[in-house]
Amino acid sequence: MVNFNYTHYKLQPIYRFSVALIFFALALISRFTFLTHATGGPFVTFYPAIILSFYFCGTFPGAMVAVLSGLAGSYYFIPPYNQFSGHIHISNAIIFFSITSTLIGFFISRLHRYIEETNVILNNEMIGSMMLRDRKIIWCNKAMSTILGYTQSELLGSSTKMLFADEAMYETVGRNAYPLKSGAPYRTQFEMKKVDGHKVWIEISGAAIPYDSGLSLWLVNDISKLKALEEELKHQIDHDFLTGLRSRAWFMEQATIELHRASRFNTPLSLLMLDIDFFKLVNDTYGHQAGDIALKSVAQFMQKILRDFDMCARMGGEEFMILLPQTNQDKALEVAERIRLFIQNTQVPLPTGESSLQLTVSIGLSSLSSKEDNIDDLINKADKALYQAKHTGRNRVCVAGLPDSQPSDSQETVL
């Protein structure tokens, strides 16, 4: 985009007034050279000088040229020549010239201000801007280079297809955005590809240019930091900060989805509720740091045994929950026993190095038995089975609906 404001921005006031005087002098010479006073139209050559002075030099230099043009026109080109007169037709001519010059100055100043504001908006270094014709870049600002790493010359004339990290997204934008309608901008978010191959999340907003249906203006905003913050916040919401397991809220949402899937396709589903035995004694004896180590260790032990699509979450305190899709009660009991034995037989070293913990866990198990069951039903059944395990010796697995199950052959103590 051509910037017509170099003179106005770069020159000092004295030089801008000087340039305006040069415009006036050229207009005066042209008037004497091409249009003699006998041909009429005394102010005709001064209008271009006034327009150029207002536009390139600013309001005050433009007003100066307008005044000088009025005086020169009335002195040299309106009879009686070489003198000022108050004759009525001279006054009318000067009034007409003054009004038209004022209107010219007003509209040129407004146009100049509008172009300045537009340039400030488009030529910033934060929000990318590009003009497209048939999805090819015909103009872009410096911010596009900052965001994508390409030079402006490399971008000009290029298809926007090379900027899309995903070709399918390029086709999607083409279908959804085009043809752009005047007054109905298109807005979306996706990943673009930088010159070094790295991806950057951007938000684009495109609008049609009313006077040319093939032309569109697009604003491009780098939202990578915002996306990273969103991902971080989502991770914090979806995960337990201490163990790295899924959070209670995430688990309940996904467990409900899995239960509906299991009911719909008539596939088995089981749930384990696990509690670390004598956890308060660990905290009281070794301190809360040892308690945190115990929680993280149990989480790691479970993850070593579970499948990738099994869901494990810390529900609070020393209580964990595991959802086992496509797993019937017998298979779930085997998984629960493997977890229990693995934890029982694995020493957890303490940071002091002087001793280690031998942990045990109690587990309650429930399985989907009816399409009428909801996730709360499964949890309540597993919770009752866990209560049974805690009150019949700990370090054992109890199955909901069974009088007793899998007694432990280990000691109850964890120390």
Protein Blocks (a to p, Z undefined) as FASTA:
>chain_A
ZZfklmmmmpcfklmmmmmmmmmmmmmmmmmmmmcfkngjmllmmmmmmmmmmmmnojkl
mmmmmmmmmmmmmmmmpccehiacfbfklmmmmmmmmmmmmmmmmmmmmmmmmmmmmmmm
mmpckbccdddeehiafbdcfklmmmnopafklmgopafklmpmblklmmmmmmmmpccd
ehiacddddddddfkopacdddddddddfklmkbccdddddfklmmmmmmmmmmmmmpcf
klopacfklmmmmmmmmmmmmmmnopacdddddddehklmmmmmnojklmmmmmmmmmmm
mmmmmcfkbccddfbhjbccdddehiafklmmmmmmmmmmmmmmpccddfklmaccdddd
dddddddfbfkbcfklmmmmmmmmmmmmmmnogaiaddehiabgciafbdfbfZZ
